Amino acid sequence: QQGMTVAPVVANLGPLEALTLTPNPDEVEEVFTLPLAHLLREENQGYTHFRTANGYGYTLPVFLNGPHKVWGLTAIVTELTLELLVPGRY
């Protein structure tokens, strides 16, 4: 959808077991967490290459080996966040 605004928020939420999250079921199927150490391991990082019918191609990040593959806009925001949080390690 064009014109959509996304506002990522990075926060320390404390113990995750104490949280009660109620995401919009039209937008979120399941909530899960991945530790920062997991995201920083090279074997859990990858890229997906896309090609369109007119030959245009693009590459997007993907994070692997968790309960679910992290891809799309979530992976893009995660990658940008890692670049800011740990610039020498990611």
Jmol script that loads the backbone (N, CA, C; Angstrom):
load data "model"
ATOM      1  N   GLN A   1       0.839  -1.175   0.000  1.00  0.00           N
ATOM      2  CA  GLN A   1       0.000   0.000   0.000  1.00  0.00           C
ATOM      3  C   GLN A   1       0.885   1.239   0.000  1.00  0.00           C
ATOM      4  N   GLN A   2       0.719   2.097  -0.977  1.00  0.00           N
ATOM      5  CA  GLN A   2       1.512   3.320  -1.036  1.00  0.00           C
ATOM      6  C   GLN A   2       0.997   4.329  -0.021  1.00  0.00           C
ATOM      7  N   GLY A   3       1.907   5.152   0.472  1.00  0.00           N
ATOM      8  CA  GLY A   3       1.531   6.178   1.425  1.00  0.00           C
ATOM      9  C   GLY A   3       1.405   5.675   2.849  1.00  0.00           C
ATOM     10  N   MET A   4       1.732   4.420   3.072  1.00  0.00           N
ATOM     11  CA  MET A   4       1.650   3.849   4.403  1.00  0.00           C
ATOM     12  C   MET A   4       2.824   4.343   5.230  1.00  0.00           C
ATOM     13  N   THR A   5       2.580   4.667   6.486  1.00  0.00           N
ATOM     14  CA  THR A   5       3.634   5.081   7.399  1.00  0.00           C
ATOM     15  C   THR A   5       3.878   3.976   8.404  1.00  0.00           C
ATOM     16  N   VAL A   6       5.151   3.678   8.621  1.00  0.00           N
ATOM     17  CA  VAL A   6       5.536   2.676   9.603  1.00  0.00           C
ATOM     18  C   VAL A   6       6.407   3.373  10.634  1.00  0.00           C
ATOM     19  N   ALA A   7       6.102   3.161  11.907  1.00  0.00           N
ATOM     20  CA  ALA A   7       6.874   3.785  12.980  1.00  0.00           C
ATOM     21  C   ALA A   7       7.423   2.693  13.899  1.00  0.00           C
ATOM     22  N   PRO A   8       8.619   2.162  13.592  1.00  0.00           N
ATOM     23  CA  PRO A   8       9.203   1.139  14.471  1.00  0.00           C
ATOM     24  C   PRO A   8       9.569   1.741  15.822  1.00  0.00           C
ATOM     25  N   VAL A   9       9.412   0.942  16.853  1.00  0.00           N
ATOM     26  CA  VAL A   9       9.744   1.373  18.211  1.00  0.00           C
ATOM     27  C   VAL A   9      10.657   0.308  18.811  1.00  0.00           C
ATOM     28  N   VAL A  10      11.790   0.740  19.352  1.00  0.00           N
ATOM     29  CA  VAL A  10      12.703  -0.160  20.047  1.00  0.00           C
ATOM     30  C   VAL A  10      12.607   0.187  21.523  1.00  0.00           C
ATOM     31  N   ALA A  11      12.356  -0.835  22.346  1.00  0.00           N
ATOM     32  CA  ALA A  11      12.176  -0.574  23.774  1.00  0.00           C
ATOM     33  C   ALA A  11      12.613  -1.773  24.592  1.00  0.00           C
ATOM     34  N   ASN A  12      13.019  -1.525  25.820  1.00  0.00           N
ATOM     35  CA  ASN A  12      13.273  -2.597  26.774  1.00  0.00           C
ATOM     36  C   ASN A  12      11.955  -2.837  27.499  1.00  0.00           C
ATOM     37  N   LEU A  13      11.368  -4.006  27.285  1.00  0.00           N
ATOM     38  CA  LEU A  13      10.054  -4.308  27.844  1.00  0.00           C
ATOM     39  C   LEU A  13      10.112  -5.039  29.170  1.00  0.00           C
ATOM     40  N   GLY A  14      11.329  -5.311  29.640  1.00  0.00           N
ATOM     41  CA  GLY A  14      11.449  -6.078  30.868  1.00  0.00           C
ATOM     42  C   GLY A  14      11.194  -7.543  30.603  1.00  0.00           C
ATOM     43  N   PRO A  15      10.856  -8.306  31.635  1.00  0.00           N
ATOM     44  CA  PRO A  15      10.602  -9.742  31.450  1.00  0.00           C
ATOM     45  C   PRO A  15       9.420  -9.963  30.500  1.00  0.00           C
ATOM     46  N   LEU A  16       9.670 -10.665  29.417  1.00  0.00           N
ATOM     47  CA  LEU A  16       8.630 -10.876  28.416  1.00  0.00           C
ATOM     48  C   LEU A  16       7.512 -11.777  28.913  1.00  0.00           C
ATOM     49  N   GLU A  17       7.814 -12.636  29.883  1.00  0.00           N
ATOM     50  CA  GLU A  17       6.793 -13.536  30.407  1.00  0.00           C
ATOM     51  C   GLU A  17       5.655 -12.760  31.075  1.00  0.00           C
ATOM     52  N   ALA A  18       5.940 -11.546  31.543  1.00  0.00           N
ATOM     53  CA  ALA A  18       4.934 -10.761  32.265  1.00  0.00           C
ATOM     54  C   ALA A  18       4.044  -9.944  31.319  1.00  0.00           C
ATOM     55  N   LEU A  19       4.344  -9.964  30.033  1.00  0.00           N
ATOM     56  CA  LEU A  19       3.585  -9.157  29.088  1.00  0.00           C
ATOM     57  C   LEU A  19       2.322  -9.867  28.618  1.00  0.00           C
ATOM     58  N   THR A  20       1.276  -9.091  28.432  1.00  0.00           N
ATOM     59  CA  THR A  20       0.068  -9.587  27.802  1.00  0.00           C
ATOM     60  C   THR A  20      -0.133  -8.750  26.543  1.00  0.00           C
ATOM     61  N   LEU A  21       0.137  -9.356  25.398  1.00  0.00           N
ATOM     62  CA  LEU A  21       0.025  -8.642  24.133  1.00  0.00           C
ATOM     63  C   LEU A  21      -1.261  -9.054  23.432  1.00  0.00           C
ATOM     64  N   THR A  22      -1.935  -8.086  22.845  1.00  0.00           N
ATOM     65  CA  THR A  22      -3.158  -8.372  22.087  1.00  0.00           C
ATOM     66  C   THR A  22      -3.054  -7.693  20.722  1.00  0.00           C
ATOM     67  N   PRO A  23      -2.287  -8.296  19.820  1.00  0.00           N
ATOM     68  CA  PRO A  23      -2.123  -7.698  18.493  1.00  0.00           C
ATOM     69  C   PRO A  23      -3.412  -7.809  17.676  1.00  0.00           C
ATOM     70  N   ASN A  24      -3.527  -6.954  16.677  1.00  0.00           N
ATOM     71  CA  ASN A  24      -4.657  -6.978  15.760  1.00  0.00           C
ATOM     72  C   ASN A  24      -4.584  -8.282  14.954  1.00  0.00           C
ATOM     73  N   PRO A  25      -5.584  -9.158  15.080  1.00  0.00           N
ATOM     74  CA  PRO A  25      -5.527 -10.450  14.371  1.00  0.00           C
ATOM     75  C   PRO A  25      -5.583 -10.315  12.849  1.00  0.00           C
ATOM     76  N   ASP A  26      -6.006  -9.168  12.338  1.00  0.00           N
ATOM     77  CA  ASP A  26      -5.992  -8.941  10.897  1.00  0.00           C
ATOM     78  C   ASP A  26      -4.581  -8.647  10.387  1.00  0.00           C
ATOM     79  N   GLU A  27      -3.669  -8.288  11.300  1.00  0.00           N
ATOM     80  CA  GLU A  27      -2.318  -7.917  10.911  1.00  0.00           C
ATOM     81  C   GLU A  27      -1.246  -8.860  11.448  1.00  0.00           C
ATOM     82  N   VAL A  28      -1.505  -9.513  12.575  1.00  0.00           N
ATOM     83  CA  VAL A  28      -0.491 -10.330  13.247  1.00  0.00           C
ATOM     84  C   VAL A  28      -1.085 -11.700  13.563  1.00  0.00           C
ATOM     85  N   GLU A  29      -0.427 -12.749  13.066  1.00  0.00           N
ATOM     86  CA  GLU A  29      -0.903 -14.105  13.345  1.00  0.00           C
ATOM     87  C   GLU A  29      -0.334 -14.640  14.648  1.00  0.00           C
ATOM     88  N   GLU A  30       0.940 -14.307  14.921  1.00  0.00           N
ATOM     89  CA  GLU A  30       1.594 -14.827  16.119  1.00  0.00           C
ATOM     90  C   GLU A  30       2.698 -13.871  16.551  1.00  0.00           C
ATOM     91  N   VAL A  31       2.897 -13.732  17.850  1.00  0.00           N
ATOM     92  CA  VAL A  31       3.978 -12.927  18.407  1.00  0.00           C
ATOM     93  C   VAL A  31       5.060 -13.874  18.901  1.00  0.00           C
ATOM     94  N   PHE A  32       6.315 -13.599  18.536  1.00  0.00           N
ATOM     95  CA  PHE A  32       7.435 -14.391  19.040  1.00  0.00           C
ATOM     96  C   PHE A  32       8.631 -13.473  19.191  1.00  0.00           C
ATOM     97  N   THR A  33       9.610 -13.916  19.939  1.00  0.00           N
ATOM     98  CA  THR A  33      10.812 -13.113  20.169  1.00  0.00           C
ATOM     99  C   THR A  33      12.040 -13.875  19.692  1.00  0.00           C
ATOM    100  N   LEU A  34      13.060 -13.109  19.349  1.00  0.00           N
ATOM    101  CA  LEU A  34      14.375 -13.658  19.019  1.00  0.00           C
ATOM    102  C   LEU A  34      15.404 -12.825  19.775  1.00  0.00           C
ATOM    103  N   PRO A  35      16.320 -13.464  20.480  1.00  0.00           N
ATOM    104  CA  PRO A  35      17.348 -12.707  21.192  1.00  0.00           C
ATOM    105  C   PRO A  35      18.286 -11.990  20.221  1.00  0.00           C
ATOM    106  N   LEU A  36      18.845 -10.898  20.671  1.00  0.00           N
ATOM    107  CA  LEU A  36      19.803 -10.143  19.867  1.00  0.00           C
ATOM    108  C   LEU A  36      20.950 -11.046  19.424  1.00  0.00           C
ATOM    109  N   ALA A  37      21.421 -11.914  20.314  1.00  0.00           N
ATOM    110  CA  ALA A  37      22.527 -12.826  19.969  1.00  0.00           C
ATOM    111  C   ALA A  37      22.146 -13.719  18.787  1.00  0.00           C
ATOM    112  N   HIS A  38      20.898 -14.160  18.713  1.00  0.00           N
ATOM    113  CA  HIS A  38      20.433 -14.993  17.596  1.00  0.00           C
ATOM    114  C   HIS A  38      20.487 -14.202  16.288  1.00  0.00           C
ATOM    115  N   LEU A  39      20.007 -12.969  16.334  1.00  0.00           N
ATOM    116  CA  LEU A  39      19.983 -12.137  15.130  1.00  0.00           C
ATOM    117  C   LEU A  39      21.381 -11.800  14.629  1.00  0.00           C
ATOM    118  N   LEU A  40      22.359 -11.760  15.526  1.00  0.00           N
ATOM    119  CA  LEU A  40      23.725 -11.392  15.151  1.00  0.00           C
ATOM    120  C   LEU A  40      24.546 -12.570  14.616  1.00  0.00           C
ATOM    121  N   ARG A  41      24.067 -13.800  14.764  1.00  0.00           N
ATOM    122  CA  ARG A  41      24.807 -14.954  14.243  1.00  0.00           C
ATOM    123  C   ARG A  41      24.666 -15.026  12.732  1.00  0.00           C
ATOM    124  N   GLU A  42      25.789 -15.110  12.047  1.00  0.00           N
ATOM    125  CA  GLU A  42      25.769 -15.126  10.580  1.00  0.00           C
ATOM    126  C   GLU A  42      24.916 -16.245  10.014  1.00  0.00           C
ATOM    127  N   GLU A  43      24.899 -17.402  10.665  1.00  0.00           N
ATOM    128  CA  GLU A  43      24.120 -18.519  10.124  1.00  0.00           C
ATOM    129  C   GLU A  43      22.609 -18.260  10.182  1.00  0.00           C
ATOM    130  N   ASN A  44      22.202 -17.230  10.909  1.00  0.00           N
ATOM    131  CA  ASN A  44      20.779 -16.885  11.003  1.00  0.00           C
ATOM    132  C   ASN A  44      20.416 -15.699  10.107  1.00  0.00           C
ATOM    133  N   GLN A  45      21.370 -15.201   9.340  1.00  0.00           N
ATOM    134  CA  GLN A  45      21.151 -14.052   8.461  1.00  0.00           C
ATOM    135  C   GLN A  45      21.228 -14.490   7.010  1.00  0.00           C
ATOM    136  N   GLY A  46      20.382 -13.928   6.206  1.00  0.00           N
ATOM    137  CA  GLY A  46      20.426 -14.242   4.790  1.00  0.00           C
ATOM    138  C   GLY A  46      19.778 -13.142   3.977  1.00  0.00           C
ATOM    139  N   TYR A  47      19.689 -13.373   2.690  1.00  0.00           N
ATOM    140  CA  TYR A  47      19.051 -12.422   1.780  1.00  0.00           C
ATOM    141  C   TYR A  47      18.214 -13.192   0.781  1.00  0.00           C
ATOM    142  N   THR A  48      17.104 -12.610   0.401  1.00  0.00           N
ATOM    143  CA  THR A  48      16.238 -13.184  -0.616  1.00  0.00           C
ATOM    144  C   THR A  48      16.305 -12.286  -1.839  1.00  0.00           C
ATOM    145  N   HIS A  49      16.523 -12.898  -2.994  1.00  0.00           N
ATOM    146  CA  HIS A  49      16.634 -12.148  -4.247  1.00  0.00           C
ATOM    147  C   HIS A  49      15.331 -12.296  -5.029  1.00  0.00           C
ATOM    148  N   PHE A  50      14.797 -11.171  -5.479  1.00  0.00           N
ATOM    149  CA  PHE A  50      13.561 -11.160  -6.249  1.00  0.00           C
ATOM    150  C   PHE A  50      13.837 -10.602  -7.635  1.00  0.00           C
ATOM    151  N   ARG A  51      13.143 -11.124  -8.620  1.00  0.00           N
ATOM    152  CA  ARG A  51      13.193 -10.592  -9.978  1.00  0.00           C
ATOM    153  C   ARG A  51      11.763 -10.348 -10.433  1.00  0.00           C
ATOM    154  N   THR A  52      11.565  -9.273 -11.142  1.00  0.00           N
ATOM    155  CA  THR A  52      10.238  -8.978 -11.660  1.00  0.00           C
ATOM    156  C   THR A  52      10.183  -9.343 -13.139  1.00  0.00           C
ATOM    157  N   ALA A  53       9.002  -9.299 -13.702  1.00  0.00           N
ATOM    158  CA  ALA A  53       8.808  -9.684 -15.107  1.00  0.00           C
ATOM    159  C   ALA A  53       9.622  -8.813 -16.064  1.00  0.00           C
ATOM    160  N   ASN A  54       9.831  -7.548 -15.706  1.00  0.00           N
ATOM    161  CA  ASN A  54      10.585  -6.659 -16.604  1.00  0.00           C
ATOM    162  C   ASN A  54      12.086  -6.717 -16.364  1.00  0.00           C
ATOM    163  N   GLY A  55      12.543  -7.687 -15.564  1.00  0.00           N
ATOM    164  CA  GLY A  55      13.974  -7.868 -15.366  1.00  0.00           C
ATOM    165  C   GLY A  55      14.555  -7.133 -14.176  1.00  0.00           C
ATOM    166  N   TYR A  56      13.759  -6.270 -13.554  1.00  0.00           N
ATOM    167  CA  TYR A  56      14.237  -5.544 -12.381  1.00  0.00           C
ATOM    168  C   TYR A  56      14.378  -6.525 -11.222  1.00  0.00           C
ATOM    169  N   GLY A  57      15.442  -6.420 -10.482  1.00  0.00           N
ATOM    170  CA  GLY A  57      15.646  -7.298  -9.342  1.00  0.00           C
ATOM    171  C   GLY A  57      15.966  -6.507  -8.090  1.00  0.00           C
ATOM    172  N   TYR A  58      15.677  -7.091  -6.958  1.00  0.00           N
ATOM    173  CA  TYR A  58      16.028  -6.456  -5.693  1.00  0.00           C
ATOM    174  C   TYR A  58      16.291  -7.540  -4.657  1.00  0.00           C
ATOM    175  N   THR A  59      16.985  -7.152  -3.596  1.00  0.00           N
ATOM    176  CA  THR A  59      17.395  -8.077  -2.555  1.00  0.00           C
ATOM    177  C   THR A  59      16.904  -7.557  -1.210  1.00  0.00           C
ATOM    178  N   LEU A  60      16.342  -8.455  -0.420  1.00  0.00           N
ATOM    179  CA  LEU A  60      15.853  -8.089   0.908  1.00  0.00           C
ATOM    180  C   LEU A  60      16.450  -9.026   1.951  1.00  0.00           C
ATOM    181  N   PRO A  61      16.643  -8.531   3.175  1.00  0.00           N
ATOM    182  CA  PRO A  61      17.187  -9.384   4.232  1.00  0.00           C
ATOM    183  C   PRO A  61      16.147 -10.401   4.696  1.00  0.00           C
ATOM    184  N   VAL A  62      16.640 -11.474   5.286  1.00  0.00           N
ATOM    185  CA  VAL A  62      15.785 -12.474   5.921  1.00  0.00           C
ATOM    186  C   VAL A  62      16.547 -13.022   7.122  1.00  0.00           C
ATOM    187  N   PHE A  63      15.834 -13.298   8.202  1.00  0.00           N
ATOM    188  CA  PHE A  63      16.443 -13.877   9.403  1.00  0.00           C
ATOM    189  C   PHE A  63      15.856 -15.265   9.588  1.00  0.00           C
ATOM    190  N   LEU A  64      16.750 -16.246   9.775  1.00  0.00           N
ATOM    191  CA  LEU A  64      16.388 -17.662   9.742  1.00  0.00           C
ATOM    192  C   LEU A  64      16.579 -18.341  11.092  1.00  0.00           C
ATOM    193  N   ASN A  65      16.129 -19.591  11.157  1.00  0.00           N
ATOM    194  CA  ASN A  65      16.398 -20.527  12.253  1.00  0.00           C
ATOM    195  C   ASN A  65      15.710 -20.173  13.568  1.00  0.00           C
ATOM    196  N   GLY A  66      14.697 -19.347  13.521  1.00  0.00           N
ATOM    197  CA  GLY A  66      13.864 -19.090  14.699  1.00  0.00           C
ATOM    198  C   GLY A  66      12.581 -19.881  14.557  1.00  0.00           C
ATOM    199  N   PRO A  67      11.581 -19.576  15.375  1.00  0.00           N
ATOM    200  CA  PRO A  67      10.310 -20.290  15.234  1.00  0.00           C
ATOM    201  C   PRO A  67       9.641 -20.010  13.884  1.00  0.00           C
ATOM    202  N   HIS A  68       9.950 -18.858  13.302  1.00  0.00           N
ATOM    203  CA  HIS A  68       9.447 -18.482  11.979  1.00  0.00           C
ATOM    204  C   HIS A  68      10.539 -17.704  11.247  1.00  0.00           C
ATOM    205  N   LYS A  69      10.487 -17.703   9.942  1.00  0.00           N
ATOM    206  CA  LYS A  69      11.381 -16.873   9.134  1.00  0.00           C
ATOM    207  C   LYS A  69      10.927 -15.417   9.281  1.00  0.00           C
ATOM    208  N   VAL A  70      11.867 -14.511   9.503  1.00  0.00           N
ATOM    209  CA  VAL A  70      11.553 -13.075   9.572  1.00  0.00           C
ATOM    210  C   VAL A  70      11.920 -12.479   8.226  1.00  0.00           C
ATOM    211  N   TRP A  71      10.949 -11.943   7.505  1.00  0.00           N
ATOM    212  CA  TRP A  71      11.181 -11.443   6.153  1.00  0.00           C
ATOM    213  C   TRP A  71      10.334 -10.189   5.931  1.00  0.00           C
ATOM    214  N   GLY A  72      10.405  -9.663   4.747  1.00  0.00           N
ATOM    215  CA  GLY A  72       9.597  -8.503   4.385  1.00  0.00           C
ATOM    216  C   GLY A  72       9.968  -7.261   5.177  1.00  0.00           C
ATOM    217  N   LEU A  73       8.961  -6.439   5.429  1.00  0.00           N
ATOM    218  CA  LEU A  73       9.184  -5.172   6.127  1.00  0.00           C
ATOM    219  C   LEU A  73       9.770  -5.395   7.521  1.00  0.00           C
ATOM    220  N   THR A  74       9.363  -6.465   8.200  1.00  0.00           N
ATOM    221  CA  THR A  74       9.900  -6.741   9.539  1.00  0.00           C
ATOM    222  C   THR A  74      11.404  -6.975   9.471  1.00  0.00           C
ATOM    223  N   ALA A  75      11.867  -7.720   8.461  1.00  0.00           N
ATOM    224  CA  ALA A  75      13.307  -7.974   8.328  1.00  0.00           C
ATOM    225  C   ALA A  75      14.060  -6.700   7.964  1.00  0.00           C
ATOM    226  N   ILE A  76      13.470  -5.863   7.128  1.00  0.00           N
ATOM    227  CA  ILE A  76      14.117  -4.600   6.758  1.00  0.00           C
ATOM    228  C   ILE A  76      14.305  -3.728   7.994  1.00  0.00           C
ATOM    229  N   VAL A  77      13.258  -3.579   8.791  1.00  0.00           N
ATOM    230  CA  VAL A  77      13.342  -2.761  10.008  1.00  0.00           C
ATOM    231  C   VAL A  77      14.318  -3.389  11.000  1.00  0.00           C
ATOM    232  N   THR A  78      14.320  -4.720  11.105  1.00  0.00           N
ATOM    233  CA  THR A  78      15.255  -5.409  12.007  1.00  0.00           C
ATOM    234  C   THR A  78      16.689  -5.162  11.575  1.00  0.00           C
ATOM    235  N   GLU A  79      16.967  -5.264  10.280  1.00  0.00           N
ATOM    236  CA  GLU A  79      18.317  -5.029   9.775  1.00  0.00           C
ATOM    237  C   GLU A  79      18.766  -3.589  10.057  1.00  0.00           C
ATOM    238  N   LEU A  80      17.922  -2.622   9.805  1.00  0.00           N
ATOM    239  CA  LEU A  80      18.268  -1.219  10.068  1.00  0.00           C
ATOM    240  C   LEU A  80      18.514  -0.990  11.560  1.00  0.00           C
ATOM    241  N   THR A  81      17.725  -1.640  12.399  1.00  0.00           N
ATOM    242  CA  THR A  81      17.891  -1.510  13.847  1.00  0.00           C
ATOM    243  C   THR A  81      19.222  -2.111  14.294  1.00  0.00           C
ATOM    244  N   LEU A  82      19.579  -3.274  13.758  1.00  0.00           N
ATOM    245  CA  LEU A  82      20.858  -3.888  14.109  1.00  0.00           C
ATOM    246  C   LEU A  82      22.028  -3.015  13.674  1.00  0.00           C
ATOM    247  N   GLU A  83      21.917  -2.385  12.516  1.00  0.00           N
ATOM    248  CA  GLU A  83      22.984  -1.494  12.053  1.00  0.00           C
ATOM    249  C   GLU A  83      23.180  -0.329  13.011  1.00  0.00           C
ATOM    250  N   LEU A  84      22.103   0.133  13.654  1.00  0.00           N
ATOM    251  CA  LEU A  84      22.199   1.236  14.619  1.00  0.00           C
ATOM    252  C   LEU A  84      22.648   0.752  15.989  1.00  0.00           C
ATOM    253  N   LEU A  85      22.160  -0.397  16.424  1.00  0.00           N
ATOM    254  CA  LEU A  85      22.478  -0.895  17.766  1.00  0.00           C
ATOM    255  C   LEU A  85      23.884  -1.441  17.890  1.00  0.00           C
ATOM    256  N   VAL A  86      24.336  -2.168  16.881  1.00  0.00           N
ATOM    257  CA  VAL A  86      25.645  -2.833  16.941  1.00  0.00           C
ATOM    258  C   VAL A  86      26.384  -2.621  15.620  1.00  0.00           C
ATOM    259  N   PRO A  87      26.778  -1.379  15.332  1.00  0.00           N
ATOM    260  CA  PRO A  87      27.352  -1.070  14.007  1.00  0.00           C
ATOM    261  C   PRO A  87      28.612  -1.862  13.663  1.00  0.00           C
ATOM    262  N   GLY A  88      29.390  -2.281  14.613  1.00  0.00           N
ATOM    263  CA  GLY A  88      30.596  -3.024  14.301  1.00  0.00           C
ATOM    264  C   GLY A  88      30.369  -4.515  14.150  1.00  0.00           C
ATOM    265  N   ARG A  89      29.194  -4.984  14.567  1.00  0.00           N
ATOM    266  CA  ARG A  89      28.936  -6.436  14.563  1.00  0.00           C
ATOM    267  C   ARG A  89      27.956  -6.871  13.496  1.00  0.00           C
ATOM    268  N   TYR A  90      27.216  -5.952  12.950  1.00  0.00           N
ATOM    269  CA  TYR A  90      26.237  -6.345  11.934  1.00  0.00           C
ATOM    270  C   TYR A  90      26.598  -5.726  10.625  1.00  0.00           C
TER     271      TYR A  90
END
end "model"
wireframe off; spacefill off
backbone 0.3
color backbone group
